[in-house]
Amino acid sequence: MMEGSHASGAAGDSLWQACIEQLAQELPEQQFNTWIKPLVAQVSPDFSKVTVYVANRFKLDWIRAQYAGRITQMLESLYGQAIVLELAITPREAVARVTPLQLAREMAAQAEPAAELAEENGAGPHKSRLNPALTFASLVEGTANRMARAAAMHVAGSPGQLYNPLFIYGGVGLGKTHLMHAVGNRLLEERPGAKVLYIHAEQFVSDVVKSYQRKTFDAFKERYHSLDLLLIDDVQFFANKDRTQEEFFNAFEALLAKKSHIVMTSDTYPKGLPDIHERLVSRFDSGLTVAIEPPELEMRVAILINKAQSEGTEMPEEVAFFVAKNVRSNVRELEGALRKILAYSRFNQKEISIQLAREALRDLLSIQNRQISVENIQKTVADYYKIKVADMYSKKRPASIARPRQIAMYLAKELTQKSLPEIGELFGGRDHTTVLHAVRKIGGERQQLAELNQQLHVLEQTLKG
């Protein structure tokens, strides 16, 4: 048997560990820690079956209903062949009945995992909850994150002064959380006694609810209002939670009054946040707002090579370029692709090459090739901006048509392997210089215009399914 990353055989260990790591990237942290992390697995010698042992019947039924299908898919994708997943109750607990109290606890863990985990981790007033591995040194810099990184470093060096609050926004897996942890870790290096707290917005919501239920608001205020640095992730989760927004506004005001610093992340810019009170949005927007973009090609290559080295493997540059060209959306997907390649290489005892990468990532590549075509981009953009698909190829030039057309050209260059001349041909036989102009124009404006940037994020996520 193996628990987490410990297995009877090195290859079985690698397979289960790769699967666990991939699930950790896909699932919310609270779900992963509650349901997946405790699982114990045994891989058969021929890799035809993986038996997962679960503590009790309630957990077994829940894992089967919610996660078994995805675990099987992932194991098969990593190994490259069919694998049977078997769920079983851990032998020493097989005859034990689940008491009503145990059942209630299990259901509470599902209903309020964030609160339970905070208590397990001892997230008290002086616990920072920082990940020490997430530093400025371990973050690959590129044009996609340069401004956000520079602002974060300034905050870490001079908290409570400029850029307060610092609001960082962007899509999933682009490194927003990494930057926040880096700020906290750098500040604690320089001021070990500083009160720093990293927290997800869901946990703040949970803390507010519990404080009302238990009438412990003095302790709540002592915890949050006395901080030197508050790092709060995914503030879009405050939407429609009036009481939480009220308490966060109070904490916000108290921290700014004592020159403490606040760093926040979100999936969109402040004015694009739905169902957040206007006075809170104006506070979010009162410091510095910076975006993190999907990483450009050279940055993606550097991330892959660096990450492979940290895993003790050399990735040939041409393989890194192949992967980087095909995995474009975010750092998390890049790291997931790398894990698949490393696991596939170990299982098959083959050197890392473009051909091996193509085999390891065949599912991902087939999805991309099927979904993201220039024609699909044209249709999606036309639908979004409420114009006709035929307008993409026409010679019409009013702004209401020319602008979406340029956006479609930009996305075609970003999301497909087509050359500029090929894209031009698919847009009514236009010259490649017209496409190049559109790509540069939209790419440049994306850095300046928050609204355009958000529209492009929406279109990209729609196209990637």
Secondary structure by P-SEA (a helix, b strand, c coil): cccccccccaaaaaaaaaaaaaaaacccaaaaaaccccccccccccccbbbbbcccaaaaaaaaaccaaaaaaaaaaaacbbbbbbbbcccccccccccaaaaaaaaaaaacaaaaaaaaaccccccccccccccccccccccccaaaaaaaaaaaaccccccccbbbbbcccccaaaaaaaaaaaaaaaccccbbbbbcaaaaaaaaaaaaaacaaaaaaaacccccbbbbccccccccaaaaaaaaaaaaaaaaaabbbbbbbccccccccccccaaaaaaaaccbbbbbccccaaaaaaaaaaaaaaacccccaaaaaaaaacccccaaaaaaaaaaaaaaaaaacccccaaaaaaaaaaaaaaaaacccaaaaaaaaaaaaccccccccccccccccaaaaaaaaaaaaacccccaaaaaaaaccccaaaaaaaaaaaaaaaaccaaaaaaaaaaaaaaac
